[in-house]
Amino acid sequence: MRNSNEQSMKDVLMALLKAYRIESGVNTAMIEASWLKMMGKTIAKHTTEIQLREKTLFLKIDAPALRHELSLAKEKIKNNINEEFKMDLVNEVVIR
């Protein structure tokens, strides 16, 4: 039986990240590390910047045609990321 002051390691780490205000940076790094696997070689090659701020994912894409295609698939991108990490990381995707 657990004492009332015991917490899971995940809860402790998340609280620590929030306390030091580095949660967004860590989440961005996790997305960047998995971007090639999640989105494929072509999209990863043309992605010049990935940034997560307050559950909004900002992507900078250097190919106009690909930028347009991805703007039509924002919901799918959001769902893929949230499924990959099994948590609600992204609520909105902005493509520039």
trRosetta pair geometry for C-beta under 8 A, 3 or more apart (Angstrom, degrees):
i j d omega theta_ij theta_ji phi_ij phi_ji
2 6 4.4 -119 -170 59 105 137
3 6 4.9 108 58 -18 78 103
7 11 4.4 -110 173 84 112 128
7 12 5.3 134 98 -55 121 88
7 15 7.9 7 143 -2 162 139
8 11 4.7 96 58 5 81 102
8 12 7.1 -149 94 -5 43 87
9 12 5.7 -56 -149 38 34 112
9 13 6.2 32 155 -18 68 107
10 13 5.9 -58 -147 39 28 108
10 14 6.2 26 157 -18 65 108
11 14 5.9 -55 -144 38 29 110
11 15 6.3 29 156 -19 64 108
12 15 5.8 -57 -150 37 28 111
12 16 6.4 30 152 -21 63 108
13 16 5.5 -54 -148 35 32 114
13 17 6.4 33 155 -19 66 104
14 17 5.7 -52 -148 35 32 112
14 18 6.4 30 154 -16 64 106
14 23 7.3 48 -156 -114 65 119
15 18 5.8 -56 -148 39 31 110
15 19 6.2 34 153 -24 65 108
16 19 5.6 -53 -144 34 30 113
16 20 6.4 8 162 0 64 109
17 20 6.4 -69 -146 49 26 95
17 22 5.5 -103 -155 74 73 79
17 23 4.0 100 140 -82 111 78
17 26 5.8 -76 -136 21 132 147
18 21 7.2 24 -174 -79 34 42
18 23 5.3 18 -77 -41 57 134
21 24 7.9 -12 174 16 64 99
22 25 5.0 -54 -167 44 72 116
22 26 5.8 73 135 -25 87 101
23 26 5.9 -60 -149 38 29 109
23 27 6.2 26 156 -17 66 110
24 27 5.8 -57 -145 39 29 110
24 28 6.3 33 154 -22 64 105
24 52 5.6 -161 -164 100 81 88
24 53 5.9 40 -159 -110 142 47
24 54 7.3 -20 -98 -40 130 43
25 28 5.6 -50 -146 33 31 113
25 29 6.4 32 154 -19 63 105
26 29 5.7 -53 -151 35 32 113
26 30 6.6 35 150 -21 64 103
27 30 5.6 -50 -149 32 35 114
27 31 6.5 34 153 -17 65 103
27 52 5.1 -86 105 84 108 152
27 89 5.5 172 -163 -146 126 115
28 31 5.8 -56 -151 37 32 110
28 32 6.2 33 152 -19 67 107
28 50 6.4 158 -164 119 88 90
28 51 5.9 -7 -126 -138 134 41
28 52 4.4 -161 -78 24 82 98
29 32 5.6 -52 -143 38 31 113
29 33 6.2 34 156 -22 64 107
30 33 5.8 -56 -149 35 28 112
30 34 6.6 3 159 2 63 112
30 85 6.5 72 140 -100 136 132
30 89 8.0 -125 81 -118 127 156
31 34 6.3 -75 -149 50 28 95
31 35 6.2 56 152 -64 67 90
31 50 5.8 -149 109 157 114 136
31 52 6.2 121 7 -38 146 128
31 57 7.2 -166 -157 -125 167 121
31 81 6.2 3 -119 -138 107 121
31 89 7.3 174 -65 141 114 151
32 35 5.6 -25 -146 -17 31 121
32 50 5.1 171 -84 67 86 137
34 37 5.2 -63 -165 49 67 113
34 38 5.3 60 139 -23 92 111
34 84 5.9 145 146 163 153 146
34 85 8.0 -176 29 -60 162 93
35 38 6.0 -63 -140 42 26 105
35 39 5.7 -21 179 19 67 117
35 43 8.0 -130 166 110 93 100
35 44 5.4 132 124 -111 99 98
35 47 6.5 -115 170 72 142 158
35 50 6.3 -133 -80 -57 144 159
36 39 7.0 -74 -124 53 16 81
36 40 7.4 -50 -170 134 51 5
36 41 6.7 33 -155 -90 92 50
36 44 4.3 33 -99 -95 69 163
38 80 5.4 125 -171 148 111 121
38 81 6.8 48 -164 -83 161 63
38 84 5.7 -47 -95 -70 122 152
39 43 4.0 -95 149 84 115 137
39 44 5.7 144 80 -52 108 81
39 47 7.5 68 88 -29 156 141
39 77 7.6 18 -96 -122 111 93
39 80 7.7 117 -73 116 72 155
40 43 5.3 80 66 20 85 102
40 44 6.6 -158 93 -8 38 97
41 44 5.8 -64 -143 41 25 111
41 45 6.1 29 160 -26 65 109
42 45 5.8 -55 -150 30 26 113
42 46 6.8 3 160 -1 61 110
42 66 7.5 -156 144 -114 101 136
43 46 6.2 -72 -151 47 30 98
43 47 6.2 36 153 -33 68 109
43 61 8.0 -49 -156 -120 73 115
43 66 6.8 173 -111 -171 68 127
43 70 7.2 118 -133 -82 116 124
44 47 5.7 -53 -142 25 31 114
46 61 5.5 36 134 -159 101 81
46 62 5.2 -138 -165 48 77 84
46 63 4.5 -45 -149 2 142 112
46 66 5.3 61 104 78 160 162
47 50 6.3 28 163 -53 124 97
47 59 6.1 -60 -137 -163 104 102
47 60 7.1 108 -164 73 59 58
47 61 6.0 -35 -99 -98 57 69
47 62 8.0 -162 -85 2 10 86
48 60 4.7 -62 67 102 92 107
48 61 7.2 159 11 -107 86 17
48 62 5.2 80 -30 -42 122 108
49 58 7.2 -24 119 117 104 94
49 59 7.1 156 86 -158 67 36
49 60 3.7 37 42 26 102 121
50 57 7.3 -22 -162 -167 82 95
50 58 7.5 148 -158 82 34 61
50 59 6.0 0 -106 -108 67 71
50 60 7.9 -124 -55 23 39 77
51 57 7.5 150 82 -158 45 49
51 58 4.5 -14 65 59 95 107
52 55 7.4 10 -175 -103 96 17
52 56 7.2 158 -154 77 55 41
52 57 5.3 -21 -100 -101 79 68
52 58 7.5 -169 -78 19 29 75
52 89 6.9 -37 -149 166 150 102
52 90 7.0 -98 -127 -88 112 89
53 56 5.6 -24 71 60 72 92
53 58 6.8 14 15 -8 102 115
55 88 7.5 0 -131 142 123 86
55 89 6.9 178 -126 157 73 37
55 90 6.0 151 -171 -131 67 28
55 91 4.3 39 145 6 119 103
55 92 7.0 81 123 21 81 79
56 90 7.4 83 -122 -147 17 75
56 91 6.8 -46 -75 61 59 85
56 92 4.6 -16 -118 70 83 102
56 93 7.6 172 -165 -87 63 21
56 94 6.1 26 171 -5 107 111
57 77 7.4 -138 83 131 147 118
57 78 7.3 -176 21 -96 130 76
57 81 7.0 142 -62 -1 157 172
57 90 4.7 -11 -25 -125 118 124
57 92 7.1 -172 26 94 70 51
57 93 4.9 -19 68 -112 105 70
57 94 7.0 176 88 26 51 68
58 94 5.0 -18 -108 70 68 105
58 96 6.9 10 -173 -3 91 112
59 70 7.1 -89 95 142 147 148
59 77 7.9 -72 -25 178 150 158
59 93 6.8 4 0 -172 114 96
59 94 7.2 170 24 86 69 52
59 95 5.0 -18 68 -111 103 71
59 96 7.0 176 88 26 51 70
60 96 5.1 -26 -107 72 69 100
61 66 5.6 -138 173 102 132 103
61 67 4.2 170 83 -86 127 84
61 70 6.2 156 -53 32 161 147
61 95 6.0 0 3 -169 119 102
61 96 7.3 158 23 77 71 46
63 66 4.0 54 86 20 113 115
63 67 6.4 180 86 -19 55 84
64 67 5.4 -53 -143 32 30 116
64 68 6.6 31 158 -19 64 102
65 68 5.8 -52 -155 32 32 111
65 69 6.6 31 149 -17 64 105
66 69 5.5 -52 -147 37 37 113
66 70 6.2 32 156 -16 68 107
67 70 6.0 -59 -147 40 27 107
67 71 6.4 33 153 -27 62 105
67 95 5.8 162 -159 150 80 119
67 96 7.7 -59 -143 116 127 19
68 71 5.7 -52 -149 29 30 113
68 72 7.0 28 153 -16 61 102
69 72 6.0 -62 -163 33 33 109
69 73 6.7 6 150 0 67 114
70 73 5.6 -71 -145 50 40 100
70 74 7.3 80 154 -68 67 63
70 77 6.9 47 -165 -52 92 139
70 95 5.3 154 105 -113 112 158
71 74 6.4 1 -159 -45 37 103
71 95 5.0 -131 -81 54 81 138
73 76 4.4 -45 -175 42 89 119
73 77 5.9 98 123 -28 87 92
74 77 5.7 -54 -150 33 32 113
74 78 6.4 33 154 -19 66 106
74 92 7.8 -4 170 -168 125 54
74 93 4.1 -170 -154 63 93 120
74 95 7.1 -129 -89 -18 101 114
75 78 5.7 -53 -150 36 31 113
75 79 6.3 28 154 -16 65 109
75 93 8.0 -140 -55 20 27 123
76 79 5.7 -55 -144 40 31 110
76 80 6.2 35 155 -23 65 106
77 80 5.8 -55 -148 34 28 112
77 81 6.5 24 157 -16 63 106
77 90 7.8 -70 121 119 83 158
77 93 5.1 70 83 -89 127 164
78 81 6.1 -61 -153 36 27 107
78 82 6.3 19 157 -12 65 112
78 90 4.8 -142 -137 109 79 117
78 91 7.3 27 -150 -167 131 9
78 92 7.3 -19 -95 -107 135 11
78 93 5.4 -131 -58 -31 95 112
79 82 5.9 -58 -142 42 30 108
79 83 6.0 29 159 -18 66 110
80 83 5.9 -59 -146 39 26 109
80 84 6.2 31 156 -26 63 108
81 84 5.7 -52 -146 31 29 114
81 85 6.6 -3 166 8 64 109
81 89 5.8 -97 138 68 110 121
81 90 5.0 48 83 10 138 133
82 85 6.7 -72 -145 51 25 89
82 86 7.9 85 162 -91 56 11
82 87 6.8 -120 -152 83 69 36
82 88 5.8 13 -135 -112 117 43
82 89 5.9 -165 -95 30 66 81
82 90 6.0 -121 -54 43 92 86
83 86 7.1 20 -168 -74 32 52
85 89 5.6 42 65 -24 145 132
88 91 7.3 37 173 -67 99 82
90 93 6.5 34 174 -66 130 82
